[in-house]
């Protein structure tokens, strides 16, 4: 388990360390949706005092990754089909804007860099390495974010993606073959400056992920119901 003393040669404040550590545990589902947050236990585990931990938790509360209960205690934000649909729908619209604007700015070097990422997505997909498929896919999308030069859209997308990643972590199945093919098609449309089809393919790509995340939430809720009976 990583603690503050394990971070070498970095001057990280206790509250920033706590914020990053707790946030990653929530996003990666190491802290389960709805799990109670016991401040005393967490501060002992992270080897920090309660004050910086509370400051970190307040920040996560503003980001709606933790929620305050009527008794004043905090818990990890729950998941819902309604929220996952809202998140992915908004993301699909924003990513459509990204690919359209990226097509206007792409250079030959960008094409080479993106082609490499697409190739790595395909190769890791063939190997069945879901973690690497996800990592290279994320790099592909992030590269397009930067290429679009739309700071407002990118800022909102990064905020959404913290929540979206949590839902994707709940998913037990990812169609990596379909994902790799879609990245290749999207890049092809961008290179051809076919913004209409690039935007449409990107939206469908994101909505496909939404459908998988919805099924993951349904399965997760069914599992909780079985365990509670």
ABEGO torsion letter per residue (X at the ends): XBBAAABBGBBBBAAAAAAAAAAAAAAAGABBBGBBBBAAAAAAAAGBBAAAAAAAAAAAAAAGABBBBAAGBBBBBBBBAAAAAAAAAAAAAAAAAAAAAAAAABBAAAAAAAAAAAAAAAAAAAAGBAAAAAAAAAAAAAAAAAAAGBAAAAAAAAAAAAAAAAAAAABABBBAAAAAAAAAAAAAAAAAGBAAAAAAAAAAAAAAAAAAAAAAAAAAAAAAAAAAX
